[in-house]
Amino acid sequence: MARDPEAFLGLDLGTSSVKALLVDGDGVVLASAGERLTLLSEQPLQAEQDAHAWWRAAAAAVRACVEAAPHARIQAVGLTGQKHALLPLDEDSEPLRPALLWADGRATRECEEVRAVFPAVARRTGALPLPGYLVPKWLRYLRREEALAARTVRLCFAKDWLRLKLTGAFATDRTEASASQAYDFRANSWSDTLLTLWDMRRDLLAPIRRSTSEAGRVHEAGAAATGLPIGTPVVAGAGDNEAAALGCGALGEGRVAVILGTSGTVIGTSRVRAGAGGLSWNRHVLPTGYAGTGTVLSAGRALRWVRRTCFPRDFTSAQVIEAAGAADPGPAPLVFIPSLVGERSPVPDPQATGAFVGLRPQHGRGHMARAVLDGVALQIADILTLMRGAGVAVEALRITSGGAASPLWRHTIASAAGVAVRRVAQREGPALGAAMLAAASGGAHGQLADLVERWVVPGAVEEPNAQEAKRLAGLGARLRAVRNALRGIETRGG
């Protein structure tokens, strides 16, 4: 009789949803499930979420997978999720307030303070201080919510909250910790110098593990909520970008990942850590090397925005993209700056806003949707230019997440960047990457590089088109001119 298959669970806590993916030892999907999440954004630049909603959604998605594949023998769980979240916990490990997310752009004054206190912060930490990062948000929390800050016993990242609920263990991984601006790259640990500067006690932060290291086992309460067997190992995991790079096969030099979700993130592998600017640098899931990352904060979010504001209520994203494809962009070029919540890359500017420039009477909603696709693609192309300048080899692009489903968007990115774009068959890139980390933890199923080659199924390739590349080159020059002209136009509090 055939034995029940060994399986690995990847759990991805994104901004718009939680996804669970159960795969066997060959990477074949046995079950998948997802639950939607709500973003709290009642104030300008606010981006918060309820951590209890995270756990409810994650538990429901995991239970759905377990019930869909009842004979699977789950060997380990891998976690991934949105980076930079600040979730303060009390002495009972209960959230004191909603989590402040990567997209929260309110800590602009604190960024100025960080630069004033420590001018070399970018060289030391691998990134310029930006409002969505942990340290500026922490400083703002200290001043604006003093009573809650005094009760804070732990600061928990998003995916690590799921581990705490699953296992009771408080831990994080190197990809997450190294993006915090409180990390010592040489020692691979929290930096006492930086923690002192940011008025942050070491015991607020979790112990740091390698991405494939076991960091807890499912306890009784976690098993009851999810259906996972008690004692199932849960590995440290990785941030969503690094996990997505794994999940789309962009591991090693030359292959660069484009994660086209709520944000548009480009991530490449480098042996050395270059200077910060429009890129940030943190540890990779690999034992050595660095991940160079550039992020357009509003990619899928910009598409959802144009759908909500310009199209009938019952239009899907696919219909919006169809309308974009039907709109002729040639006669009257329309520029869209996709900085709806500020910008991180290619030019860091927390005060940046979105803009359409070049509107004419002949433009309709399809042209506006096409301009959104073009604007995001051109920002991604500019990030790739920065990467090449930093010494990152850019030979092929692997694309994943929701926006990757659109041939038009993939084709636009390929033509804007001048590089072939390959989609992978699996859509749940971060969740698949998390499952790979779980499979690599025991060593029996191979190293990460082996799993990438065996598990990732290459999909359709979009080659650059010469005529489209010429159009986008002209539009890109306009976009950069508009972006530069608008810099600084937003005054503080404006």
N, C-alpha and C positions, 0 to 999 in steps of 0.2 A: 504494500500500500504506500502511496505517496505521502510524505510527511507534510504537515501543514507548513506553509511558507514562513520563513523568517521575514520580518518586516521592520521598517524604520519609519518613524513619524517625524515630519517636519511641520513646525508650527510658526506661522508668520503673522505678527501683530503689526499690520499696516496702519495707515492713517484713515483710510476709508472702509477697511474691512479686516477681519481676521480670517486667515485661510489655514486649513489643515490638509496635509497630504500624506497618505500612507503608501509606501512603495516597498517592493520586495528587494531581494539582494541584487537583482539585475537592474533596478531602477524602474521597473514596470509599475505603473500606478494601479494600486488595488482599490483605493477609495480617495475621494476628496470632498471637502465641504467648506463652506464659507458663511460668515455672518457679517452683516453690515454694521458700521460704527457711525456715530454722530459726532460732528465737530462743533464745539462751542466757540462761536465767533461773534459775540454780540457787540463788541467794541472794535474800533479800527485796529488792525494788526494783532488782535487776540486769536490764539489757537490753543484750545484746551480740550481735554477729554476726561471722562469719568473712568477711573481705574477699575471700579467695580463692573462697569459695562465691558471693559476689556476682558475681565475674567469670565463673566457670563458668556460672552461671545466665544471665547477660546474654549471653554468647557463644552459648549454646545457643538462646536465644530469638531472637536476631538471625539466626543461621544458619537457623533454621526459617522465618522470614519470607522471607529471601533465596531459599531453595530453593522456597518455595511460590509465589513470583512471579518466576520466573527472567528474564522479559523486561523487568521494571521497571528503569528507569535511575535509580538512587538518586542524587539531587542533593546531599543534605545530611542530617546526623543531628542531632537535638535530644535533649538529656539533661534528665532531671528525676529527683527522688528525695527520700527522707526527709531533712529538714533537721536541722541541729545535731549530726550525727555527728562524733565525734572519732576519727580514724584516724591514729595516729602511724606514720611511715615512717622507715626508716634511710637511710643514704647511698646504698644501691642501690634506693631506693624500694620496699622490701619492708616489709610490715606488721610491727611489733614486737609486736603483741598484737591480739586481736579489737577491732573498733570498738565504742566506747561510743555508744549510740543516744540519740535524743531522749527515749525512755521510761525511761532509766536515772535512778533517783531517789535515788542514794546521796550526792550532793554537797550535802547540806543545810547542813553546817557551813560549807562554802566560800561558800554563798550569804550567810550571815550575815557572813562575812569581807568579801565584796564590798561589802555595804551599809555595813559599818563603815569600810572604807577610802575609799569614795567614796559618800557619802549621796545625791548627785544622780545616781546611775547610771541610774535609770529615765528621768529627763528627758533625759539625754545620749544614751542608747542606744535609747530607744523601748520598753524592756521592763524589768520587774523581774527581778532575777537569780533564776533557777529551776534546779533540779538538772540538768534535761535540756539546758540551754544550754551552749555551748562553753566559756565562761570558767570557771564553777564546776567543770566536769569536768576542765579543764586544771589548775586549781589542786590538785584532789584527786590527779590523776595525778602531778604534781610531787612531792607529799609521800608518796604511798603506793607509787609505783613509780619511785623515784629513779634506779635504775640504767638503766631503760629510757628515762626522760625525758632522761638525759644523752646517750643515743644517738640521740635523735629529731632528724631533720634537716628533716622536713616534717610539717605537720598537714594532712590531706586530708579534705574532706567526701565524703559517700557517692557522689553522682553524679560527682564530680570524679575519684574513683578509677577509674571506668569510662573517663573520657576519658584518663587517664594510661595505662591499659592499651591503649586503642584507638590513641592517637596519640603517646604519649610526652610530651605537653605537660602542664604543671602550671598550671592556671588555675581560676578560679571566676567566679561572676557576682554581680551586685549584690544580688539577692534573698537569696542565701545569706550573703554577706559582711555585709550590713546587719542580719542577725539574730544576729550572733555576739557582740555587746556589746564589739567591738573596732574599730568602724567610725566614721568621721567622715562624718556626713551632708552637711555643707556641702562638703567636698572630694571626696566620693564615693571615698574611699580608706581604707586602714587608718589608724587614729588613733595617732600616735606617743605621745600622752599616755596613752591607754588601754593600749597595748601595754607601756609602761613600768610602769604600775600592776600589770599582770597578769604581769609577768616573762616576757614573750613577745617573742621576736625577730621583726622584720618578715620576715626571710627564711624563717621557718617557714611563712608563709602565702602562698597563691598570688596572682599578679596578678589584678586584678579587671577583668572585661569586662562590657559590656552583654549582655543575654540573647540578642539576635539576632546578636551579633558572632561571627565565626569565631574559634575558640580552639584550632585544631589540625586536622591532617588524618590520616586513617587511614594508619598505617605498615604495613610488611610483616608484622610479627607480629600486629597487630590484624586485618589482612585474612585472614591464615591461620586465625585463631581464629573469625572470624565469617562469612567469605564476602563481606564488603563489599569493593568495589574500592579498591585502594590510591589514596590521594590524595583520598578523599571528605571534604569539609569537615565538621567537627564544631563546632557552635555552642556558646556558653557555657551556654545553657539556663537553667533556673530551678528553684527549690525546688518540691516537689510541690504545695503549696497554690496557689501562683501559677499553675503550669501547669494545675492542675485547674480553676481559675477560668476560664482561657482555654478549656479543653476543654469546659466546659459553658455557654459563652457569657456568663459573668458578667463582662463587661468594661465599664468605665465606671460612672458614678454611677447608683444606683438598683437595679441588679442585684447581688445578693449570692449568693455561692456557698456551698453546704453540701457538704463532701466527707465522705461517710459511709463511712469505711473502718475500719481498726484503731482510729484515733481519729475523733472527730467535729469537723471544723474548719470554722469560719465565716470567710469572707474577703470584705471589702468594700473598695471603692476610695474614696480621699479625696484631695482636693487638698492638704490640710494634715495635719501629724502631730500628733495629739492626745496627751493625757497617758496614761501607762501605768497599768495596774491589772490588771483582768482581761483586758485586750487587750494585744497587742504590735503595734509598728509597724515596718515595714521597707520597703525600696524595692520598687516594682512592676516588672513586665516592661516597662511603658510608659516612655518617656523621662522623663516627669515624673509626680509623684504618689506616693502611698503606699498600701500594703496594710495595712489594719487587720485583725488576726487574733485570733480566740478559739478555744481548743482544749479539748474534752473528751477527756482522754487515753484513756479507755476507752469506745469506742462499739461497733464490731464486736468488739473484744476482750471486752467485757462479754457480748455475745451468745454468743460462742464459749465463754466461761466458764460461762454458765448451761446451755448445751447439754451441755458436758462433765460438769458436776456433777449435773444434775437429770434428764437424759434418757437413754434407752438409747443405747448406743454407736453404733448404726447410724442414728440420727436425723441428718438434714441440717439446716442452718440454716433452709431453707424450711419444714420440718416443725415446727421450734421456733416459728417465726413463726405458722404455722397454728394451733398449740396456743395461742399467745398470743391470737390473734384469737377463738378459741372460748371463752376464759375471760372471764366477766362481771366487770369490774373494779369494778362499782358498789357492791354491798352492804357490802364491807369494804375501804376504800381501803388500798392497799399501796404504801409509798414505797420506792424504791430509789435510793441514792446511788451513782453509777457511778464512784467514785474508787478503783478497784482498785490503781492505781499512783501515788497522789497526784493532785493536780488543778492545772491551769493556768488554767482559766476555768470559770465566771464569777468564781470567787473563788480566787486563787492560794494553794494550800496544799499544799506538798510532803508533809506528814505525813498528809494526809487518807486515809481508808480507805473502802472500800465498805461499805454497810450496807443491810439490809432493816429497815424499821420498820413495825409494824402487822400482823405475822403473826397469823393466826387459824387455828383448826382446819380451817375450810372452804377454806383456800388450798391449791392444788396447784401442780404444776410449771408449768402453763399460766399461772396468775396471776403466778408469779415471772418468767416470760418476758415477760409483758405489762408488769410493773413495770419491767423493764430497758428496754424500748422507751419507756415513758413517761418514765423518769428521764433518759435521754439526750435525748429531745425537749425536756423542760423545761429542761435545762441549756442547750441550743441556744437556746431562747426567751429565757433570761436573758442570753445573750451578745448577742442581737439588741437587747435593751433597752439594754445597755451601748453598743452601736454607735450607736444613735439618740442617746443622750446625748452621744456624742463627735462628733456632727455628720454621721455617715454616713447617707446616704439608704437606706432599706430599703423598696423598693417591690415587689420580686418576688424570690423565691428560685429559684435553679437548683441542682439536686441531682445529684450524680454519685458514682461509686465503688460498691462492692459492696452497701452497705445501701440504695442508691437503688432496687434491684430490688424492694423490698417496698412494695406499695401501702399496707399498714397502717402502716408506719413513716413513709412520706411523708405520709399523711393525719394521723397523730398530730402530726408536726412542724408541718404547716400549721395545725392547730387550736390547738396550744400557742402558736404564734407569731402567729396572726392574720393570716397572709400566705399567698397562694397559692404552692404549690410546684410547679415544673415540672421534670419529669425530661427528660433529653435522650436521644435514641435511642442515642448512643454510650455504652458502659459504661466504656471506658478513658479517662476524662477527663484524667488527668495525661499519659498517653502521647500523646493527641491534641494536648494543649497543647504538648508538646515538639515534635511534628511541625510545628505551626504556627510555632514559633520557627525551626525549620529552614527552612520555606518562606519566611518573611519575611526571612531573612538576605540573600538575593540581590536582593530588591526586585521581581523579575519577576512574582511571583504576588500582589502587593499588600501593604498594611500589615496589622498584626495585626487592626485593627478590621474590615477587609474580609474577612479570612479567617474571623473569628468568624461574621460574617453568612452567609458562603457555606458554610462547612464544618459548622457545628453544626446538627443536625436537631432541632427542638423535639419533645418527646414529650408524654406524658400530663400533665395538670394536676390537682392535688388542691387543692380549695378548702377553707377552714376550715368546720367544721361547728359550728353554734351550740351544740348539746347537748354535743358532745364538748369544745368549748372551755370550757364551764361546768364540766364534770367536771375538766378539766385545770387550770383556774384554782384550784379548791379543792385539788387535789393539789399544785399548785405552791407554794401557801402552806405546806402541810405540809412539802414538801421543803426549802424555804428555812429553816423553823424547825428542822428536824432537822439540816440542814447547819451552821447557826450553833451549835446546841447541841453538836455533835460537834467543833467546831473546838478544837484544843488538847488534845483528850483523849488523843492519841497522844504520849507522851513520847519524847524522843530515845533511840533505841536500843530502844524498846519494840516 
